[in-house]
């Protein structure tokens, strides 16, 4: 099981301590591959794409409009299921 977290480096130049999940490109239960674009988050006025660090079946933990902080878990990946 892998956790997909918001990289703390995205806040390097931010004055605000939090961001927002703008949208998901995948749904819970979707099988994704490492490197796939899966979500978009907004920190201040900047949009950042989140890519999957591994392959597996996604379970979304932070819905659209959720307030997130550095290191927040956005989703989990069940890596016992292989993406083809």
Phi and psi restraints in degrees (range 20) as a CNS / XPLOR table:
assign (resid 1 and name C) (resid 2 and name N)
       (resid 2 and name CA) (resid 2 and name C) 1.0 -112.1 20.0 2
assign (resid 2 and name N) (resid 2 and name CA)
       (resid 2 and name C) (resid 3 and name N) 1.0 146.9 20.0 2
assign (resid 2 and name C) (resid 3 and name N)
       (resid 3 and name CA) (resid 3 and name C) 1.0 -104.0 20.0 2
assign (resid 3 and name N) (resid 3 and name CA)
       (resid 3 and name C) (resid 4 and name N) 1.0 135.0 20.0 2
assign (resid 3 and name C) (resid 4 and name N)
       (resid 4 and name CA) (resid 4 and name C) 1.0 -99.1 20.0 2
assign (resid 4 and name N) (resid 4 and name CA)
       (resid 4 and name C) (resid 5 and name N) 1.0 113.1 20.0 2
assign (resid 4 and name C) (resid 5 and name N)
       (resid 5 and name CA) (resid 5 and name C) 1.0 -112.1 20.0 2
assign (resid 5 and name N) (resid 5 and name CA)
       (resid 5 and name C) (resid 6 and name N) 1.0 158.7 20.0 2
assign (resid 5 and name C) (resid 6 and name N)
       (resid 6 and name CA) (resid 6 and name C) 1.0 -78.7 20.0 2
assign (resid 6 and name N) (resid 6 and name CA)
       (resid 6 and name C) (resid 7 and name N) 1.0 123.9 20.0 2
assign (resid 6 and name C) (resid 7 and name N)
       (resid 7 and name CA) (resid 7 and name C) 1.0 -63.7 20.0 2
assign (resid 7 and name N) (resid 7 and name CA)
       (resid 7 and name C) (resid 8 and name N) 1.0 125.8 20.0 2
assign (resid 7 and name C) (resid 8 and name N)
       (resid 8 and name CA) (resid 8 and name C) 1.0 -60.9 20.0 2
assign (resid 8 and name N) (resid 8 and name CA)
       (resid 8 and name C) (resid 9 and name N) 1.0 -24.6 20.0 2
assign (resid 8 and name C) (resid 9 and name N)
       (resid 9 and name CA) (resid 9 and name C) 1.0 -64.8 20.0 2
assign (resid 9 and name N) (resid 9 and name CA)
       (resid 9 and name C) (resid 10 and name N) 1.0 -20.7 20.0 2
assign (resid 9 and name C) (resid 10 and name N)
       (resid 10 and name CA) (resid 10 and name C) 1.0 -63.8 20.0 2
assign (resid 10 and name N) (resid 10 and name CA)
       (resid 10 and name C) (resid 11 and name N) 1.0 -19.7 20.0 2
assign (resid 10 and name C) (resid 11 and name N)
       (resid 11 and name CA) (resid 11 and name C) 1.0 -95.2 20.0 2
assign (resid 11 and name N) (resid 11 and name CA)
       (resid 11 and name C) (resid 12 and name N) 1.0 8.3 20.0 2
assign (resid 11 and name C) (resid 12 and name N)
       (resid 12 and name CA) (resid 12 and name C) 1.0 -55.3 20.0 2
assign (resid 12 and name N) (resid 12 and name CA)
       (resid 12 and name C) (resid 13 and name N) 1.0 -37.4 20.0 2
assign (resid 12 and name C) (resid 13 and name N)
       (resid 13 and name CA) (resid 13 and name C) 1.0 -115.9 20.0 2
assign (resid 13 and name N) (resid 13 and name CA)
       (resid 13 and name C) (resid 14 and name N) 1.0 15.7 20.0 2
assign (resid 13 and name C) (resid 14 and name N)
       (resid 14 and name CA) (resid 14 and name C) 1.0 -93.3 20.0 2
assign (resid 14 and name N) (resid 14 and name CA)
       (resid 14 and name C) (resid 15 and name N) 1.0 142.6 20.0 2
assign (resid 14 and name C) (resid 15 and name N)
       (resid 15 and name CA) (resid 15 and name C) 1.0 -88.8 20.0 2
assign (resid 15 and name N) (resid 15 and name CA)
       (resid 15 and name C) (resid 16 and name N) 1.0 -23.4 20.0 2
assign (resid 15 and name C) (resid 16 and name N)
       (resid 16 and name CA) (resid 16 and name C) 1.0 -91.0 20.0 2
assign (resid 16 and name N) (resid 16 and name CA)
       (resid 16 and name C) (resid 17 and name N) 1.0 144.5 20.0 2
assign (resid 16 and name C) (resid 17 and name N)
       (resid 17 and name CA) (resid 17 and name C) 1.0 -86.5 20.0 2
assign (resid 17 and name N) (resid 17 and name CA)
       (resid 17 and name C) (resid 18 and name N) 1.0 4.4 20.0 2
assign (resid 17 and name C) (resid 18 and name N)
       (resid 18 and name CA) (resid 18 and name C) 1.0 -145.0 20.0 2
assign (resid 18 and name N) (resid 18 and name CA)
       (resid 18 and name C) (resid 19 and name N) 1.0 167.1 20.0 2
assign (resid 18 and name C) (resid 19 and name N)
       (resid 19 and name CA) (resid 19 and name C) 1.0 -139.7 20.0 2
assign (resid 19 and name N) (resid 19 and name CA)
       (resid 19 and name C) (resid 20 and name N) 1.0 -171.9 20.0 2
assign (resid 19 and name C) (resid 20 and name N)
       (resid 20 and name CA) (resid 20 and name C) 1.0 -133.8 20.0 2
assign (resid 20 and name N) (resid 20 and name CA)
       (resid 20 and name C) (resid 21 and name N) 1.0 139.9 20.0 2
assign (resid 20 and name C) (resid 21 and name N)
       (resid 21 and name CA) (resid 21 and name C) 1.0 -76.8 20.0 2
assign (resid 21 and name N) (resid 21 and name CA)
       (resid 21 and name C) (resid 22 and name N) 1.0 115.9 20.0 2
assign (resid 21 and name C) (resid 22 and name N)
       (resid 22 and name CA) (resid 22 and name C) 1.0 -83.0 20.0 2
assign (resid 22 and name N) (resid 22 and name CA)
       (resid 22 and name C) (resid 23 and name N) 1.0 -48.1 20.0 2
assign (resid 22 and name C) (resid 23 and name N)
       (resid 23 and name CA) (resid 23 and name C) 1.0 -163.9 20.0 2
assign (resid 23 and name N) (resid 23 and name CA)
       (resid 23 and name C) (resid 24 and name N) 1.0 160.0 20.0 2
assign (resid 23 and name C) (resid 24 and name N)
       (resid 24 and name CA) (resid 24 and name C) 1.0 -111.2 20.0 2
assign (resid 24 and name N) (resid 24 and name CA)
       (resid 24 and name C) (resid 25 and name N) 1.0 139.4 20.0 2
assign (resid 24 and name C) (resid 25 and name N)
       (resid 25 and name CA) (resid 25 and name C) 1.0 -96.2 20.0 2
assign (resid 25 and name N) (resid 25 and name CA)
       (resid 25 and name C) (resid 26 and name N) 1.0 -7.0 20.0 2
assign (resid 25 and name C) (resid 26 and name N)
       (resid 26 and name CA) (resid 26 and name C) 1.0 -131.5 20.0 2
assign (resid 26 and name N) (resid 26 and name CA)
       (resid 26 and name C) (resid 27 and name N) 1.0 163.9 20.0 2
assign (resid 26 and name C) (resid 27 and name N)
       (resid 27 and name CA) (resid 27 and name C) 1.0 -114.6 20.0 2
assign (resid 27 and name N) (resid 27 and name CA)
       (resid 27 and name C) (resid 28 and name N) 1.0 160.7 20.0 2
assign (resid 27 and name C) (resid 28 and name N)
       (resid 28 and name CA) (resid 28 and name C) 1.0 -55.4 20.0 2
assign (resid 28 and name N) (resid 28 and name CA)
       (resid 28 and name C) (resid 29 and name N) 1.0 134.4 20.0 2
assign (resid 28 and name C) (resid 29 and name N)
       (resid 29 and name CA) (resid 29 and name C) 1.0 96.3 20.0 2
assign (resid 29 and name N) (resid 29 and name CA)
       (resid 29 and name C) (resid 30 and name N) 1.0 -11.6 20.0 2
assign (resid 29 and name C) (resid 30 and name N)
       (resid 30 and name CA) (resid 30 and name C) 1.0 -71.4 20.0 2
assign (resid 30 and name N) (resid 30 and name CA)
       (resid 30 and name C) (resid 31 and name N) 1.0 135.8 20.0 2
assign (resid 30 and name C) (resid 31 and name N)
       (resid 31 and name CA) (resid 31 and name C) 1.0 -89.6 20.0 2
assign (resid 31 and name N) (resid 31 and name CA)
       (resid 31 and name C) (resid 32 and name N) 1.0 123.5 20.0 2
assign (resid 31 and name C) (resid 32 and name N)
       (resid 32 and name CA) (resid 32 and name C) 1.0 -123.3 20.0 2
assign (resid 32 and name N) (resid 32 and name CA)
       (resid 32 and name C) (resid 33 and name N) 1.0 164.1 20.0 2
assign (resid 32 and name C) (resid 33 and name N)
       (resid 33 and name CA) (resid 33 and name C) 1.0 -108.9 20.0 2
assign (resid 33 and name N) (resid 33 and name CA)
       (resid 33 and name C) (resid 34 and name N) 1.0 156.8 20.0 2
assign (resid 33 and name C) (resid 34 and name N)
       (resid 34 and name CA) (resid 34 and name C) 1.0 -57.9 20.0 2
assign (resid 34 and name N) (resid 34 and name CA)
       (resid 34 and name C) (resid 35 and name N) 1.0 133.2 20.0 2
assign (resid 34 and name C) (resid 35 and name N)
       (resid 35 and name CA) (resid 35 and name C) 1.0 92.6 20.0 2
assign (resid 35 and name N) (resid 35 and name CA)
       (resid 35 and name C) (resid 36 and name N) 1.0 -10.2 20.0 2
assign (resid 35 and name C) (resid 36 and name N)
       (resid 36 and name CA) (resid 36 and name C) 1.0 -67.2 20.0 2
assign (resid 36 and name N) (resid 36 and name CA)
       (resid 36 and name C) (resid 37 and name N) 1.0 140.6 20.0 2
assign (resid 36 and name C) (resid 37 and name N)
       (resid 37 and name CA) (resid 37 and name C) 1.0 -72.8 20.0 2
assign (resid 37 and name N) (resid 37 and name CA)
       (resid 37 and name C) (resid 38 and name N) 1.0 125.3 20.0 2
assign (resid 37 and name C) (resid 38 and name N)
       (resid 38 and name CA) (resid 38 and name C) 1.0 -121.9 20.0 2
assign (resid 38 and name N) (resid 38 and name CA)
       (resid 38 and name C) (resid 39 and name N) 1.0 -26.1 20.0 2
assign (resid 38 and name C) (resid 39 and name N)
       (resid 39 and name CA) (resid 39 and name C) 1.0 -154.7 20.0 2
assign (resid 39 and name N) (resid 39 and name CA)
       (resid 39 and name C) (resid 40 and name N) 1.0 169.3 20.0 2
assign (resid 39 and name C) (resid 40 and name N)
       (resid 40 and name CA) (resid 40 and name C) 1.0 -135.1 20.0 2
assign (resid 40 and name N) (resid 40 and name CA)
       (resid 40 and name C) (resid 41 and name N) 1.0 131.4 20.0 2
assign (resid 40 and name C) (resid 41 and name N)
       (resid 41 and name CA) (resid 41 and name C) 1.0 -122.1 20.0 2
assign (resid 41 and name N) (resid 41 and name CA)
       (resid 41 and name C) (resid 42 and name N) 1.0 150.4 20.0 2
assign (resid 41 and name C) (resid 42 and name N)
       (resid 42 and name CA) (resid 42 and name C) 1.0 -111.6 20.0 2
assign (resid 42 and name N) (resid 42 and name CA)
       (resid 42 and name C) (resid 43 and name N) 1.0 127.2 20.0 2
assign (resid 42 and name C) (resid 43 and name N)
       (resid 43 and name CA) (resid 43 and name C) 1.0 -124.6 20.0 2
assign (resid 43 and name N) (resid 43 and name CA)
       (resid 43 and name C) (resid 44 and name N) 1.0 115.9 20.0 2
assign (resid 43 and name C) (resid 44 and name N)
       (resid 44 and name CA) (resid 44 and name C) 1.0 55.0 20.0 2
assign (resid 44 and name N) (resid 44 and name CA)
       (resid 44 and name C) (resid 45 and name N) 1.0 -122.7 20.0 2
assign (resid 44 and name C) (resid 45 and name N)
       (resid 45 and name CA) (resid 45 and name C) 1.0 -98.5 20.0 2
assign (resid 45 and name N) (resid 45 and name CA)
       (resid 45 and name C) (resid 46 and name N) 1.0 2.8 20.0 2
assign (resid 45 and name C) (resid 46 and name N)
       (resid 46 and name CA) (resid 46 and name C) 1.0 -99.8 20.0 2
assign (resid 46 and name N) (resid 46 and name CA)
       (resid 46 and name C) (resid 47 and name N) 1.0 135.9 20.0 2
assign (resid 46 and name C) (resid 47 and name N)
       (resid 47 and name CA) (resid 47 and name C) 1.0 -96.9 20.0 2
assign (resid 47 and name N) (resid 47 and name CA)
       (resid 47 and name C) (resid 48 and name N) 1.0 137.1 20.0 2
assign (resid 47 and name C) (resid 48 and name N)
       (resid 48 and name CA) (resid 48 and name C) 1.0 -128.2 20.0 2
assign (resid 48 and name N) (resid 48 and name CA)
       (resid 48 and name C) (resid 49 and name N) 1.0 130.7 20.0 2
assign (resid 48 and name C) (resid 49 and name N)
       (resid 49 and name CA) (resid 49 and name C) 1.0 -83.0 20.0 2
assign (resid 49 and name N) (resid 49 and name CA)
       (resid 49 and name C) (resid 50 and name N) 1.0 139.9 20.0 2
assign (resid 49 and name C) (resid 50 and name N)
       (resid 50 and name CA) (resid 50 and name C) 1.0 -107.7 20.0 2
assign (resid 50 and name N) (resid 50 and name CA)
       (resid 50 and name C) (resid 51 and name N) 1.0 129.4 20.0 2
assign (resid 50 and name C) (resid 51 and name N)
       (resid 51 and name CA) (resid 51 and name C) 1.0 -112.8 20.0 2
assign (resid 51 and name N) (resid 51 and name CA)
       (resid 51 and name C) (resid 52 and name N) 1.0 154.7 20.0 2
assign (resid 51 and name C) (resid 52 and name N)
       (resid 52 and name CA) (resid 52 and name C) 1.0 -75.1 20.0 2
assign (resid 52 and name N) (resid 52 and name CA)
       (resid 52 and name C) (resid 53 and name N) 1.0 132.4 20.0 2
assign (resid 52 and name C) (resid 53 and name N)
       (resid 53 and name CA) (resid 53 and name C) 1.0 -81.3 20.0 2
assign (resid 53 and name N) (resid 53 and name CA)
       (resid 53 and name C) (resid 54 and name N) 1.0 -11.3 20.0 2
assign (resid 53 and name C) (resid 54 and name N)
       (resid 54 and name CA) (resid 54 and name C) 1.0 -155.1 20.0 2
assign (resid 54 and name N) (resid 54 and name CA)
       (resid 54 and name C) (resid 55 and name N) 1.0 172.9 20.0 2
assign (resid 54 and name C) (resid 55 and name N)
       (resid 55 and name CA) (resid 55 and name C) 1.0 -94.9 20.0 2
assign (resid 55 and name N) (resid 55 and name CA)
       (resid 55 and name C) (resid 56 and name N) 1.0 151.7 20.0 2
assign (resid 55 and name C) (resid 56 and name N)
       (resid 56 and name CA) (resid 56 and name C) 1.0 155.7 20.0 2
assign (resid 56 and name N) (resid 56 and name CA)
       (resid 56 and name C) (resid 57 and name N) 1.0 -172.3 20.0 2
assign (resid 56 and name C) (resid 57 and name N)
       (resid 57 and name CA) (resid 57 and name C) 1.0 -95.6 20.0 2
assign (resid 57 and name N) (resid 57 and name CA)
       (resid 57 and name C) (resid 58 and name N) 1.0 125.5 20.0 2
assign (resid 57 and name C) (resid 58 and name N)
       (resid 58 and name CA) (resid 58 and name C) 1.0 -83.6 20.0 2
assign (resid 58 and name N) (resid 58 and name CA)
       (resid 58 and name C) (resid 59 and name N) 1.0 143.0 20.0 2
assign (resid 58 and name C) (resid 59 and name N)
       (resid 59 and name CA) (resid 59 and name C) 1.0 -128.2 20.0 2
assign (resid 59 and name N) (resid 59 and name CA)
       (resid 59 and name C) (resid 60 and name N) 1.0 114.8 20.0 2
assign (resid 59 and name C) (resid 60 and name N)
       (resid 60 and name CA) (resid 60 and name C) 1.0 -74.7 20.0 2
assign (resid 60 and name N) (resid 60 and name CA)
       (resid 60 and name C) (resid 61 and name N) 1.0 130.0 20.0 2
assign (resid 60 and name C) (resid 61 and name N)
       (resid 61 and name CA) (resid 61 and name C) 1.0 -106.9 20.0 2
assign (resid 61 and name N) (resid 61 and name CA)
       (resid 61 and name C) (resid 62 and name N) 1.0 -25.7 20.0 2
assign (resid 61 and name C) (resid 62 and name N)
       (resid 62 and name CA) (resid 62 and name C) 1.0 -120.4 20.0 2
assign (resid 62 and name N) (resid 62 and name CA)
       (resid 62 and name C) (resid 63 and name N) 1.0 107.4 20.0 2
assign (resid 62 and name C) (resid 63 and name N)
       (resid 63 and name CA) (resid 63 and name C) 1.0 -72.1 20.0 2
assign (resid 63 and name N) (resid 63 and name CA)
       (resid 63 and name C) (resid 64 and name N) 1.0 169.0 20.0 2
assign (resid 63 and name C) (resid 64 and name N)
       (resid 64 and name CA) (resid 64 and name C) 1.0 -54.0 20.0 2
assign (resid 64 and name N) (resid 64 and name CA)
       (resid 64 and name C) (resid 65 and name N) 1.0 139.0 20.0 2
assign (resid 64 and name C) (resid 65 and name N)
       (resid 65 and name CA) (resid 65 and name C) 1.0 76.4 20.0 2
assign (resid 65 and name N) (resid 65 and name CA)
       (resid 65 and name C) (resid 66 and name N) 1.0 4.0 20.0 2
assign (resid 65 and name C) (resid 66 and name N)
       (resid 66 and name CA) (resid 66 and name C) 1.0 -68.8 20.0 2
assign (resid 66 and name N) (resid 66 and name CA)
       (resid 66 and name C) (resid 67 and name N) 1.0 140.3 20.0 2
assign (resid 66 and name C) (resid 67 and name N)
       (resid 67 and name CA) (resid 67 and name C) 1.0 -82.0 20.0 2
assign (resid 67 and name N) (resid 67 and name CA)
       (resid 67 and name C) (resid 68 and name N) 1.0 129.4 20.0 2
assign (resid 67 and name C) (resid 68 and name N)
       (resid 68 and name CA) (resid 68 and name C) 1.0 -123.5 20.0 2
assign (resid 68 and name N) (resid 68 and name CA)
       (resid 68 and name C) (resid 69 and name N) 1.0 156.3 20.0 2
assign (resid 68 and name C) (resid 69 and name N)
       (resid 69 and name CA) (resid 69 and name C) 1.0 -124.6 20.0 2
assign (resid 69 and name N) (resid 69 and name CA)
       (resid 69 and name C) (resid 70 and name N) 1.0 166.9 20.0 2
assign (resid 69 and name C) (resid 70 and name N)
       (resid 70 and name CA) (resid 70 and name C) 1.0 -53.0 20.0 2
assign (resid 70 and name N) (resid 70 and name CA)
       (resid 70 and name C) (resid 71 and name N) 1.0 130.3 20.0 2
assign (resid 70 and name C) (resid 71 and name N)
       (resid 71 and name CA) (resid 71 and name C) 1.0 85.2 20.0 2
assign (resid 71 and name N) (resid 71 and name CA)
       (resid 71 and name C) (resid 72 and name N) 1.0 0.3 20.0 2
assign (resid 71 and name C) (resid 72 and name N)
       (resid 72 and name CA) (resid 72 and name C) 1.0 -60.5 20.0 2
assign (resid 72 and name N) (resid 72 and name CA)
       (resid 72 and name C) (resid 73 and name N) 1.0 143.3 20.0 2
assign (resid 72 and name C) (resid 73 and name N)
       (resid 73 and name CA) (resid 73 and name C) 1.0 -83.3 20.0 2
assign (resid 73 and name N) (resid 73 and name CA)
       (resid 73 and name C) (resid 74 and name N) 1.0 120.4 20.0 2
assign (resid 73 and name C) (resid 74 and name N)
       (resid 74 and name CA) (resid 74 and name C) 1.0 -89.6 20.0 2
assign (resid 74 and name N) (resid 74 and name CA)
       (resid 74 and name C) (resid 75 and name N) 1.0 -37.6 20.0 2
assign (resid 74 and name C) (resid 75 and name N)
       (resid 75 and name CA) (resid 75 and name C) 1.0 -160.0 20.0 2
assign (resid 75 and name N) (resid 75 and name CA)
       (resid 75 and name C) (resid 76 and name N) 1.0 166.5 20.0 2
assign (resid 75 and name C) (resid 76 and name N)
       (resid 76 and name CA) (resid 76 and name C) 1.0 -119.4 20.0 2
assign (resid 76 and name N) (resid 76 and name CA)
       (resid 76 and name C) (resid 77 and name N) 1.0 156.1 20.0 2
assign (resid 76 and name C) (resid 77 and name N)
       (resid 77 and name CA) (resid 77 and name C) 1.0 -122.6 20.0 2
assign (resid 77 and name N) (resid 77 and name CA)
       (resid 77 and name C) (resid 78 and name N) 1.0 127.0 20.0 2
assign (resid 77 and name C) (resid 78 and name N)
       (resid 78 and name CA) (resid 78 and name C) 1.0 -86.3 20.0 2
assign (resid 78 and name N) (resid 78 and name CA)
       (resid 78 and name C) (resid 79 and name N) 1.0 103.0 20.0 2
assign (resid 78 and name C) (resid 79 and name N)
       (resid 79 and name CA) (resid 79 and name C) 1.0 -85.3 20.0 2
assign (resid 79 and name N) (resid 79 and name CA)
       (resid 79 and name C) (resid 80 and name N) 1.0 5.4 20.0 2
assign (resid 79 and name C) (resid 80 and name N)
       (resid 80 and name CA) (resid 80 and name C) 1.0 -78.8 20.0 2
assign (resid 80 and name N) (resid 80 and name CA)
       (resid 80 and name C) (resid 81 and name N) 1.0 -10.4 20.0 2
assign (resid 80 and name C) (resid 81 and name N)
       (resid 81 and name CA) (resid 81 and name C) 1.0 -107.3 20.0 2
assign (resid 81 and name N) (resid 81 and name CA)
       (resid 81 and name C) (resid 82 and name N) 1.0 120.4 20.0 2
assign (resid 81 and name C) (resid 82 and name N)
       (resid 82 and name CA) (resid 82 and name C) 1.0 -88.4 20.0 2
assign (resid 82 and name N) (resid 82 and name CA)
       (resid 82 and name C) (resid 83 and name N) 1.0 136.0 20.0 2
assign (resid 82 and name C) (resid 83 and name N)
       (resid 83 and name CA) (resid 83 and name C) 1.0 -84.8 20.0 2
assign (resid 83 and name N) (resid 83 and name CA)
       (resid 83 and name C) (resid 84 and name N) 1.0 133.3 20.0 2
